Amino acid sequence: MSVEAARSFWVVAPGRGEIRAEAMRAPRGEEVLVRTLFSGISRGTEALVFQGRVPPSEFLRMRAPFQDGDFPGPVKYGYACVGIVEDGRSDLRGQRVFVLHPHQSHFIVPMGAIHVVPDAVPSERAVLAANLETAINGLWDGRPHIGDRVAVVGGGTVGCLVAWLASRVVGCQVELVDVNPNRARIARALGVDFAEPGQAQPEADVVLHASATAAGLDTALRLAGFEATIVELSWYGVDVVPAPLGRAFHAKRLTLKSSQVGHVPDSQRGRWSTKRRMALALRLLADPTLDVLITGESGFDSLPETMEAVATSPGDTLCHRIRYV
């Protein structure tokens, strides 16, 4: 099968996106042609990209797989596509796959870039795979133990997934902390406790921060118990964020640790590849509970307007899904 042209989403200037047509060719050698069914907006990072808030020092490190263009734009960005292999090696044709690829109707990638979606995982839910992979990495960095008190500050998609994963550790008491009281419903669905910052439980053994706000970081440090680790999952782009390292930070001997999905943590690196980590994320998405994190869906043609709304007025948005068919 051949496709003469694909349609892709580009950030053409800060705060402005457009759909572009681009020529296609037939796959060659070890390549496959994928027709996209759904993609997901990774709201935190993609909002920073859409608003032109990637700092110049991170232009190279922040490149997504198969990104076209350069920051601040025009740039084709994104990393949560689910589709069907329509051309390539015969045993892969018809397979549903997840690919870390920008928002695009059809694309060609090497076979090594595709991750087969398990039969038990619907395509609609598989758009969460990249976010879940980030959450897995963050929990590996935090390393909660059986029975720990775990606080997750920031109830966005990644924060909710971290809380859900942590609640699966035997005996762990997990509290999701967010300024938005509507996140209480999401927490209940995920099987974890919820609190607004002023009512959150102190003396946590592990704290994971994913709010991408200075106030959230302040809360995370306040909730940490003696010699606890605070894992920073947020990415702030160009923003300079004050870290309140006075008060009890030194007396409590706290550890503030960064987490970033680009590398498997050293505790796992000897045995885990990124390919194995993604396969784990896809298997875990068999749980229908996670559908609660998909808070909206719209068509690909309206993506420029959708991205602007999600970036500037997210409201209760968690993962917003883009439909291509």
C-alpha angles and dihedrals in degrees: 000000000000132000118204097200139012130201121228139178119243133186098222097178135352107299096005130095136174142185114247133189118228132185119253133206133196117276116260132211110322095008132109134203113229126197109207120233099174140355131190131223111232091211102199100049097030092052089056091049092046091050094047093245100136107119116236090240088064100043092107099037093048095055110125122221109277092007115161122205128016137270133301086024174042084000136153106217141168139095114208113086127150118189149136126269105240101171136019134062109015096235091056098049112112093017118134110233141182116221132182092233136133121260105289137141096228131005143170120229137162114271089246090066096061126088116199112233112231117245091244092060118079116223091239092061096040090077086080092066098099092048091048091049088055090049092050090052091049093051090049087054092049094044100198116199132218110293097010123150105238125193120194112193113200123040100214121124095282093043092050091049091049090052091048092050094046091052088062091064105098113262096358116146106213126193122187110209122199139148090229109084090200087073088073089079091052091048091052091051090051092049098245135115122258134211138166112237097264092054099040119126115254129215096055117176092214128018124193116193120204106149097100090219134112090230090054092051089050089053092047092054091046094053096050118107127218113312091355124152122238110202113206109213095162123104114206103188110203094348118114108220123200113228112205098224095160122078109053099340094109098030090055091045092228125184119218107198130183122225126196128171095222090086132039108237115262091245089066103025097096092063108018127074124189087251092057091045092053091048088055092050092051092049092051090054089074087090108100089205088082092067086085088074092064100086101170147003134204138168124272093243090064095048095111090058093039093052091050091051094046092047097047107026108021097160108172094344117141112161114358112201125214118213121210101180 
